Amino acid sequence: MIMKKKLLNILTEVIIESKFQYDLGITPKNTDQVLPIASQDLSSGSYLDSEMKVRRNVVGYTISRANELVKIAEKYLGVPYVFGGKTPSGFDCSGYVKYVMDEFGYKLLPHGARNQKSQSTSVTESELREGDLVFFDTARLGSAVDHLGMIISGPESSKIRMIHASSGSGVTIIEDLKANSFYSSILDSYGRYPIYESGTI
């Protein structure tokens, strides 16, 4: 009985020590960082140190998956704006974002800019990554979100790139959101859906 207790204590200490080392990102043999599989770029078996903190808590988010999403979004550049449009023959802002998300594998995005905001999880500017949404109040009413776009720049980028279905230009890219005087002046908030948890990683 005493031996069993001693063995149990030893095993408990090993488990606690292993968890402590993992939390610090240290392996028992060296000081290499240990990342959950969701934090790694599975296509190359590597990761970017600058993105480690952001990726650690985002299930399924890899460089290859982010690039896949951006390619889908950019595939529809130039598609004209159509009020209420939700197909490649013509998109409005929420119809475009929903179509891209559907094609990527996330089919739970609601219709409408206000619904897409209300059902998203709020994120800060410093947390932004590919696939997050950015919401606007073009009427400047202070509470009525009536436009949105999708972030297509990663957390390592110094600029916030946005793609959206604009009523004036159709599907187009804003290369630097913060430097754009119009869109930065009507920016309301940022939101996130668990899109990287869908599909194959």
Sequence and secondary structure as in RCSB ss.txt:
>XXXX:A:sequence
MIMKKKLLNILTEVIIESKFQYDLGITPKNTDQVLPIASQDLSSGSYLDSEMKVRRNVVGYTISRANELVKIAEK
YLGVPYVFGGKTPSGFDCSGYVKYVMDEFGYKLLPHGARNQKSQSTSVTESELREGDLVFFDTARLGSAVDHLGM
IISGPESSKIRMIHASSGSGVTIIEDLKANSFYSSILDSYGRYPIYESGTI
>XXXX:A:secstr
 HHHHHHHHHHHHHHHHHHHHHHHT  SSS      GGGSBTTTTB  GGGHHHHHTSTT  HHHHHHHHHHHHT
TTT  B TT EETTEE HHHHHHHHHHHHT     SSHHHHHHTSEEE GGG  TT EEEE TT  SS   EEEE
E S TT SS  EEEEETTTEEEEES GGG HHHHHHEEEEEE  GGGSS  
